[in-house]
Amino acid sequence: MFLEPQETMPQTSVVFSSILRPSCSAEVQPGMGERGVGADGSGDLIFQDGRLISGSLEALMEHLVPTVDYYPDRTYIFTFLLSSRVFVPPHDLLARVGHICLEQRQQLEAGSEKAKLKSFSAKIVQLLKEWTEAFPYDFQDEKAMAELKAITHRVTQCDEESGTVKKAIGQMMQGLLLSLAARGQLQELREKFRTPAVDKGPILKAKPPATQKDILGICCDPLVLAQQLTHIELERLSSIHPEDLMQIISHMDSRDKHRCRGDLTKTYSLEAYDNWFNCLSMLVATEVCRVVKKKHRTRMLEFFIDVARECFNIGNFNSMMAIISGMNLSPVARLKKTWSKVKTAKFDVLEHHMDPSSNFCNYRTALQGATQRSQTANSSREKIVIPVFNLFIKDIYFLHKIHTNHLPNGHVNFKKFWEISRQIHEFMTWTQVECPFEKDKKIQSYLLTAPIYSEEALFIASFESEGPENHMEKDSWKNLRTTVLNRA
């Protein structure tokens, strides 16, 4: 998949027992549940303890569509609309929904039941309203918009007298168009999210002067910097939508592993957010390696350790991990003389929280604590939960990978999609938190636009600060100097 880890970014295990709720930890064998009926009387849905766990795609579609006496549960609407794109494009699903609606409408018209027809029409509009609000960007597709207009046109034909259904449709369409316009504006806004310029850095014994502006010259308070990082995180998270996350699955084919690797990069919001993590890691490494004096490098390392700690306290685990990853990159990690002067007790605690053993058990415990705090929060500050995005993506990906889409009887394994939907819904709740901290444009501008060293430049700066200590480093330094001089 496209979200490759940093040099020190640990891989996520395929073990999910520590993140699944107890009710979802046991596998359900086909036939163990009770057979249920769909909205149309179909016996092609299987329930267990009152919860839908599997069904044919056709029956699941019919279960989505209201009738005069039935309206689907909102949780089911979100889960099915989210997961259905794995099997069928949204415009095709909308066409099928329109066909089912037309069949029911014709039956009601044949019975001359105008009251029931109006009630049915109102429920169809409500379903479409929930669809356009939860997944407005499904309707960027011209085919989906055409299907939506076709359905609403048929529905309004039964409401010529009062016009209430027509009014509801008008409000729905207005809200949809506003959402699509907002996304268009976001596309323009994202230009500022692009990767900062890469600075080639020092060219052998040409380090920048000690007076050159660095992060400490912009912000020397770890808490303030952690708050500004949280601002950036939440702003970028707000551009991620449920369907973006589902791309990880919907572009995969279980018969052809990783076939969609190239397609995934088209999901710009995910790629851009992943790039932010990498840029922050490289910025941390740049800020450390380009410092001339060892005393100042020590101060820089201790500053970033304090920033990472403040990020942890806020609940901003993504920035915290990026900072730790930056300090663990080889050009920084090899500066032993500098590290010997650093008070590393705080850093050891941070690394303990991000220990990859037991499927990141320590991190998951901390994340669970932040989640519980968020659920009972009385203030916006306590609601902040920003997970390590790379690990969240891997969790969704492997949850998909280790559970099949279809059961042996051909049914859709809906229990799997309940769990994926639950995790994505929880993530989306976190993205909607309003940042309570005051925005500092000067600090944010530096974080987003300060040039960062290339990997080669980081090593040059690192070797200039502390010379090679073994044969391997001496060979690397020699080859690096030769390469740079020949290029010059």
C-alpha positions as CSV (number, residue, x, y, z in Angstrom):
1,M,0.0,0.0,0.0
2,F,1.1,3.6,-0.5
3,L,1.5,4.5,3.1
4,E,5.1,3.4,3.5
5,P,6.7,3.7,7.0
6,Q,9.6,6.0,7.8
7,E,13.0,4.5,8.3
8,T,12.1,3.9,12.0
9,M,8.4,3.6,11.6
10,P,7.4,0.2,12.9
11,Q,5.1,-2.1,11.0
12,T,1.7,-3.0,12.5
13,S,1.1,-6.7,13.3
14,V,-1.8,-8.5,11.7
15,V,-3.1,-9.4,15.2
16,F,-6.2,-7.4,15.9
17,S,-7.4,-9.0,19.2
18,S,-6.2,-6.0,21.2
19,I,-8.3,-3.5,19.2
20,L,-11.5,-5.5,18.5
21,R,-14.3,-5.2,21.0
22,P,-15.2,-8.4,22.8
23,S,-18.5,-8.7,20.8
24,C,-16.5,-8.8,17.6
25,S,-13.6,-11.1,18.6
26,A,-15.3,-14.4,17.9
27,E,-15.8,-15.7,14.4
28,V,-19.4,-16.5,13.4
29,Q,-19.8,-19.6,11.3
30,P,-22.4,-19.6,8.6
31,G,-25.6,-21.0,9.8
32,M,-25.0,-20.2,13.5
33,G,-27.3,-17.1,13.4
34,E,-31.0,-16.9,12.9
35,R,-32.4,-16.4,9.4
36,G,-34.2,-13.1,9.0
37,V,-36.3,-11.4,6.4
38,G,-35.5,-8.4,4.4
39,A,-37.8,-5.4,4.0
40,D,-39.5,-7.2,1.1
41,G,-40.0,-10.4,3.0
42,S,-36.8,-12.0,1.6
43,G,-35.3,-14.7,3.8
44,D,-31.8,-14.0,2.7
45,L,-30.4,-12.1,5.7
46,I,-28.8,-13.8,8.7
47,F,-29.1,-12.2,12.2
48,Q,-27.3,-13.2,15.4
49,D,-28.5,-11.8,18.8
50,G,-30.6,-9.3,16.8
51,R,-27.6,-8.1,14.8
52,L,-27.3,-8.5,11.0
53,I,-24.1,-10.5,10.3
54,S,-24.5,-11.6,6.7
55,G,-26.7,-11.6,3.6
56,S,-26.7,-11.6,-0.1
57,L,-25.8,-8.3,-1.7
58,E,-29.3,-8.1,-3.2
59,A,-31.0,-8.6,0.1
60,L,-28.7,-6.1,1.8
61,M,-29.7,-3.5,-0.9
62,E,-33.4,-4.2,-0.3
63,H,-32.8,-3.9,3.4
64,L,-31.5,-0.3,2.8
65,V,-34.7,0.8,1.0
66,P,-37.6,2.0,3.1
67,T,-41.2,0.8,2.7
68,V,-44.4,2.3,4.1
69,D,-44.0,0.4,7.3
70,Y,-40.2,0.2,7.6
71,Y,-37.2,2.5,7.8
72,P,-33.6,1.2,8.1
73,D,-31.5,1.8,11.2
74,R,-29.2,4.8,10.7
75,T,-26.2,2.7,11.8
76,Y,-27.1,0.2,9.0
77,I,-27.5,3.0,6.5
78,F,-24.0,4.4,7.2
79,T,-22.3,0.9,7.3
80,F,-23.9,-0.3,4.1
81,L,-23.4,2.9,2.1
82,L,-19.7,2.9,3.3
83,S,-19.1,-0.8,2.6
84,S,-21.2,-1.3,-0.5
85,R,-18.6,0.5,-2.7
86,V,-16.4,-2.5,-2.2
87,F,-18.9,-4.4,-4.4
88,V,-20.6,-1.8,-6.5
89,P,-20.0,1.8,-7.5
90,P,-22.2,4.3,-5.7
91,H,-24.0,5.3,-9.0
92,D,-24.9,1.7,-9.6
93,L,-26.2,1.3,-6.1
94,L,-28.2,4.4,-6.5
95,A,-29.7,3.1,-9.7
96,R,-30.7,-0.2,-8.0
97,V,-32.2,1.8,-5.1
98,G,-34.2,3.8,-7.7
99,H,-35.4,0.6,-9.3
100,I,-36.6,-0.8,-6.0
101,C,-38.3,2.5,-5.2
102,L,-40.1,2.5,-8.6
103,E,-41.4,-1.0,-8.1
104,Q,-42.8,-0.1,-4.7
105,R,-44.3,3.1,-5.9
106,Q,-46.0,1.3,-8.8
107,Q,-47.6,-1.1,-6.4
108,L,-48.9,1.7,-4.2
109,E,-50.2,3.6,-7.2
110,A,-52.0,0.4,-8.4
111,G,-53.8,0.2,-5.0
112,S,-54.7,3.9,-5.2
113,E,-53.3,4.5,-1.7
114,K,-52.3,8.2,-1.9
115,A,-51.6,8.5,1.9
116,K,-49.2,5.6,1.9
117,L,-47.6,6.8,-1.3
118,K,-46.8,10.2,0.3
119,S,-45.5,8.4,3.4
120,F,-43.3,6.2,1.3
121,S,-42.0,9.2,-0.7
122,A,-41.1,11.1,2.4
123,K,-39.0,8.1,3.6
124,I,-37.2,7.9,0.3
125,V,-36.3,11.5,0.5
126,Q,-35.1,11.0,4.1
127,L,-32.8,8.1,3.0
128,L,-31.4,10.2,0.1
129,K,-30.9,13.1,2.6
130,E,-28.9,10.9,4.9
131,W,-26.9,9.6,1.9
132,T,-26.0,13.0,0.6
133,E,-25.1,14.3,4.1
134,A,-22.9,11.3,5.0
135,F,-21.3,10.8,1.6
136,P,-21.8,14.0,-0.5
137,Y,-18.8,13.3,-2.7
138,D,-20.5,10.2,-4.1
139,F,-22.4,12.7,-6.2
140,Q,-19.4,14.4,-7.8
141,D,-19.9,11.6,-10.3
142,E,-22.2,12.7,-13.1
143,K,-23.9,9.3,-13.3
144,A,-24.7,9.4,-9.5
145,M,-26.1,12.9,-9.8
146,A,-28.2,11.9,-12.8
147,E,-29.6,8.9,-10.9
148,L,-30.4,11.1,-7.9
149,K,-32.3,13.6,-10.1
150,A,-34.2,10.8,-11.7
151,I,-35.3,9.4,-8.3
152,T,-36.3,12.8,-6.9
153,H,-38.2,13.6,-10.1
154,R,-40.3,10.5,-9.8
155,V,-40.9,11.1,-6.0
156,T,-42.2,14.7,-6.6
157,Q,-44.8,13.5,-9.0
158,C,-46.9,12.2,-6.0
159,D,-46.7,15.5,-4.1
160,E,-48.2,18.0,-6.5
161,E,-50.8,19.3,-3.9
162,S,-48.8,20.2,-0.7
163,G,-45.3,20.4,-2.1
164,T,-43.7,19.2,1.2
165,V,-41.7,16.5,-0.5
166,K,-40.6,18.8,-3.2
167,K,-39.5,21.4,-0.6
168,A,-37.5,18.7,1.3
169,I,-35.8,17.7,-2.0
170,G,-34.9,21.3,-2.7
171,Q,-33.3,21.7,0.7
172,M,-31.4,18.4,0.3
173,M,-30.1,19.4,-3.1
174,Q,-29.0,22.8,-1.8
175,G,-27.1,21.2,1.0
176,L,-25.5,18.7,-1.4
177,L,-24.3,21.5,-3.8
178,L,-22.9,23.5,-0.8
179,S,-20.9,20.4,0.3
180,L,-19.6,19.8,-3.2
181,A,-18.6,23.5,-3.5
182,A,-16.8,23.3,-0.2
183,R,-14.8,20.3,-1.4
184,G,-13.8,22.3,-4.5
185,Q,-12.5,25.1,-2.2
186,L,-10.6,22.5,-0.1
187,Q,-8.8,21.3,-3.2
188,E,-7.5,24.8,-3.7
189,L,-6.6,25.1,0.0
190,R,-4.7,21.8,-0.1
191,E,-2.1,23.4,-2.3
192,K,-0.5,24.8,0.9
193,F,-0.3,21.3,2.2
194,R,2.2,20.2,-0.4
195,T,5.6,19.0,0.7
196,P,7.9,21.8,1.8
197,A,10.9,22.6,-0.3
198,V,13.8,20.2,0.1
199,D,17.0,22.0,1.0
200,K,20.1,20.4,-0.4
201,G,21.8,21.5,2.8
202,P,25.5,22.0,3.5
203,I,28.0,21.2,0.8
204,L,31.0,19.9,2.9
205,K,32.2,22.2,5.7
206,A,29.6,24.9,4.7
207,K,27.2,24.6,7.6
208,P,24.8,27.5,8.0
209,P,25.9,30.2,10.5
210,A,24.8,29.7,14.1
211,T,22.7,32.9,13.9
212,Q,20.4,31.4,11.2
213,K,16.8,31.2,12.2
214,D,15.7,27.9,13.6
215,I,12.6,26.6,15.3
216,L,13.7,27.8,18.7
217,G,14.0,31.3,17.2
218,I,10.3,31.0,16.3
219,C,8.9,29.2,19.3
220,C,10.8,28.2,22.4
221,D,7.7,26.9,24.4
222,P,7.2,23.1,23.9
223,L,3.5,23.4,24.8
224,V,2.8,26.1,22.3
225,L,4.5,24.2,19.5
226,A,2.6,21.1,20.4
227,Q,-0.6,23.1,20.2
228,Q,0.3,24.5,16.8
229,L,1.1,21.0,15.6
230,T,-2.3,19.9,16.8
231,H,-3.9,22.7,14.8
232,I,-2.2,21.5,11.7
233,E,-3.2,17.9,12.4
234,L,-6.9,18.7,12.9
235,E,-7.0,20.9,9.8
236,R,-5.6,18.2,7.6
237,L,-7.8,15.5,9.2
238,S,-10.9,17.5,8.4
239,S,-10.2,16.9,4.7
240,I,-10.3,13.1,5.1
241,H,-13.7,11.5,4.5
242,P,-15.1,8.0,5.2
243,E,-15.0,7.0,1.6
244,D,-11.4,8.0,1.3
245,L,-10.5,5.5,4.0
246,M,-12.7,2.9,2.3
247,Q,-10.5,3.2,-0.8
248,I,-8.0,1.1,1.0
249,I,-10.4,-1.8,0.7
250,S,-12.6,-1.0,-2.3
251,H,-9.7,-0.9,-4.7
252,M,-8.4,-4.3,-3.5
253,D,-9.3,-7.7,-5.0
254,S,-8.8,-10.7,-2.7
255,R,-7.8,-12.7,-5.8
256,D,-5.1,-10.3,-6.7
257,K,-3.2,-8.9,-3.7
258,H,-1.9,-5.3,-3.9
259,R,-3.3,-5.0,-7.4
260,C,-4.5,-1.5,-6.5
261,R,-1.2,-0.1,-5.1
262,G,-1.1,2.5,-7.9
263,D,-4.8,3.4,-7.6
264,L,-4.5,4.2,-3.9
265,T,-2.2,7.1,-4.5
266,K,-5.1,8.8,-6.2
267,T,-6.6,9.4,-2.8
268,Y,-4.9,12.7,-2.4
269,S,-6.2,13.5,1.1
270,L,-4.7,10.3,2.6
271,E,-1.4,10.7,0.7
272,A,-1.1,14.3,1.7
273,Y,-1.7,13.5,5.4
274,D,0.9,10.7,5.2
275,N,3.3,13.2,3.6
276,W,2.8,15.6,6.5
277,F,4.0,12.9,8.9
278,N,7.2,12.3,6.8
279,C,7.8,16.1,6.5
280,L,7.5,16.6,10.2
281,S,10.0,13.8,10.9
282,M,12.4,15.2,8.4
283,L,12.0,18.7,9.8
284,V,12.9,17.5,13.2
285,A,16.0,15.8,11.9
286,T,16.9,18.9,9.9
287,E,16.6,21.2,12.9
288,V,18.9,19.0,14.9
289,C,21.5,18.2,12.3
290,R,22.0,21.7,11.0
291,V,22.9,23.1,14.4
292,V,26.7,23.9,14.5
293,K,27.4,23.7,18.3
294,K,27.0,20.5,20.3
295,K,25.4,22.5,23.2
296,H,22.8,23.9,21.0
297,R,22.1,20.5,19.3
298,T,21.6,19.1,22.8
299,R,19.1,21.8,23.6
300,M,17.3,21.2,20.3
301,L,16.9,17.5,21.1
302,E,15.6,18.2,24.6
303,F,13.2,20.7,23.2
304,F,11.7,18.2,20.7
305,I,11.5,15.6,23.4
306,D,9.4,18.1,25.5
307,V,7.3,18.9,22.4
308,A,6.5,15.2,21.9
309,R,5.6,14.8,25.5
310,E,3.2,17.7,25.3
311,C,1.7,16.2,22.1
312,F,1.1,13.0,24.1
313,N,-0.6,14.9,26.9
314,I,-2.9,16.6,24.4
315,G,-3.8,13.3,22.7
316,N,-1.9,14.2,19.5
317,F,-0.2,10.8,19.0
318,N,0.5,11.3,15.3
319,S,2.8,14.4,15.8
320,M,4.4,12.6,18.8
321,M,5.3,9.6,16.6
322,A,6.6,11.8,13.8
323,I,8.9,13.6,16.2
324,I,10.2,10.4,17.7
325,S,10.7,9.0,14.2
326,G,12.7,12.1,13.2
327,M,15.0,11.7,16.2
328,N,15.5,8.1,15.5
329,L,16.6,8.6,11.9
330,S,20.2,7.5,11.4
331,P,21.8,11.0,10.9
332,V,20.3,12.0,14.3
333,A,20.6,8.7,16.1
334,R,24.4,8.4,15.3
335,L,25.2,11.7,17.1
336,K,26.4,9.9,20.2
337,K,28.4,12.7,21.7
338,T,25.3,15.0,21.5
339,W,23.0,12.3,22.9
340,S,25.4,11.7,25.8
341,K,24.6,15.3,27.0
342,V,20.8,14.8,26.7
343,K,18.6,13.9,29.6
344,T,17.0,10.9,28.0
345,A,14.6,9.8,30.8
346,K,11.7,11.6,29.1
347,F,12.6,10.2,25.7
348,D,12.7,6.7,27.1
349,V,9.2,7.1,28.5
350,L,8.0,8.3,25.0
351,E,9.6,5.4,23.3
352,H,8.0,3.0,25.8
353,H,4.6,4.4,24.8
354,M,5.4,3.6,21.1
355,D,7.0,0.2,21.7
356,P,6.0,-2.0,18.8
357,S,5.9,-5.2,20.8
358,S,2.6,-7.0,21.4
359,N,1.0,-5.1,18.5
360,F,1.8,-1.7,20.0
361,C,0.0,-2.6,23.2
362,N,1.3,0.4,25.2
363,Y,0.2,2.8,22.5
364,R,-3.2,1.2,22.2
365,T,-3.7,1.4,25.9
366,A,-2.8,5.2,25.8
367,L,-5.1,5.6,22.8
368,Q,-8.0,3.9,24.6
369,G,-7.4,6.2,27.6
370,A,-7.6,9.2,25.4
371,T,-10.7,7.9,23.7
372,Q,-12.5,7.4,27.0
373,R,-11.5,10.9,28.1
374,S,-12.9,12.2,24.8
375,Q,-16.2,10.5,25.3
376,T,-16.8,12.0,28.7
377,A,-15.1,15.4,28.0
378,N,-16.5,18.6,29.2
379,S,-14.2,20.8,27.1
380,S,-12.9,20.8,23.5
381,R,-9.3,20.3,24.8
382,E,-10.2,16.9,26.4
383,K,-12.0,15.7,23.2
384,I,-8.8,15.7,21.1
385,V,-7.7,12.3,19.9
386,I,-5.3,12.1,16.9
387,P,-4.2,8.5,16.4
388,V,-1.0,7.5,14.7
389,F,-2.4,7.6,11.2
390,N,-0.1,5.0,9.7
391,L,-1.1,2.5,12.3
392,F,-4.8,3.2,11.9
393,I,-4.6,2.7,8.2
394,K,-2.7,-0.6,8.6
395,D,-5.3,-1.7,11.1
396,I,-8.1,-1.2,8.6
397,Y,-6.1,-2.8,5.8
398,F,-5.2,-5.9,7.8
399,L,-8.7,-6.2,9.2
400,H,-9.8,-6.4,5.6
401,K,-7.1,-8.8,4.7
402,I,-7.6,-11.4,7.4
403,H,-11.4,-11.5,7.0
404,T,-13.0,-12.5,3.7
405,N,-15.7,-10.3,2.0
406,H,-17.8,-13.3,1.3
407,L,-18.7,-16.4,3.4
408,P,-18.7,-19.9,1.9
409,N,-22.5,-19.6,1.2
410,G,-21.9,-16.6,-1.0
411,H,-23.2,-14.1,1.6
412,V,-21.5,-10.8,2.2
413,N,-19.6,-11.0,5.5
414,F,-21.4,-8.1,7.0
415,K,-20.0,-8.7,10.4
416,K,-16.6,-7.7,9.0
417,F,-18.0,-4.5,7.6
418,W,-19.7,-3.6,10.9
419,E,-16.3,-3.6,12.6
420,I,-14.6,-1.6,9.8
421,S,-17.4,0.9,9.8
422,R,-17.2,1.2,13.6
423,Q,-13.5,2.1,13.5
424,I,-13.9,4.5,10.6
425,H,-16.9,6.2,12.3
426,E,-14.9,6.6,15.5
427,F,-12.0,8.1,13.5
428,M,-14.4,10.5,11.8
429,T,-15.7,11.6,15.2
430,W,-12.1,12.6,16.2
431,T,-11.6,14.5,12.9
432,Q,-14.6,16.8,13.7
433,V,-13.2,18.1,17.0
434,E,-12.7,21.9,16.9
435,C,-9.2,22.9,17.9
436,P,-9.4,24.9,21.1
437,F,-5.9,26.4,20.9
438,E,-5.2,29.9,19.6
439,K,-3.7,29.8,16.1
440,D,-0.2,31.3,15.6
441,K,0.3,32.0,11.9
442,K,4.0,32.7,12.3
443,I,4.8,29.3,13.9
444,Q,2.5,27.4,11.5
445,S,4.1,29.1,8.6
446,Y,7.5,28.0,9.7
447,L,6.3,24.4,10.3
448,L,4.7,24.2,6.9
449,T,7.2,26.0,4.7
450,A,10.6,25.7,6.4
451,P,13.0,23.9,3.9
452,I,14.0,20.4,5.0
453,Y,17.2,18.6,4.3
454,S,17.3,15.7,1.9
455,E,18.6,12.4,3.3
456,E,22.0,13.0,1.8
457,A,22.2,16.5,3.3
458,L,21.3,15.2,6.7
459,F,24.1,12.7,6.6
460,I,26.6,15.4,5.5
461,A,25.5,17.7,8.3
462,S,25.7,14.8,10.8
463,F,29.2,13.7,9.8
464,E,30.4,17.3,9.9
465,S,29.1,17.6,13.4
466,E,30.5,14.3,14.6
467,G,33.0,12.5,12.4
468,P,32.6,8.8,11.4
469,E,33.4,6.4,14.3
470,N,33.8,3.0,12.5
471,H,34.8,1.6,9.1
472,M,31.3,1.5,7.8
473,E,30.7,5.1,8.6
474,K,34.1,6.1,7.2
475,D,33.2,4.4,3.9
476,S,29.8,6.0,3.8
477,W,31.3,9.5,4.5
478,K,34.0,8.9,1.8
479,N,31.5,7.9,-0.8
480,L,29.2,10.8,0.1
481,R,32.0,13.3,-0.2
482,T,33.0,11.9,-3.6
483,T,29.4,12.0,-4.9
484,V,28.9,15.6,-3.8
485,L,32.2,16.9,-5.1
486,N,31.7,15.2,-8.5
487,R,28.3,16.7,-8.7
488,A,29.7,20.1,-7.9
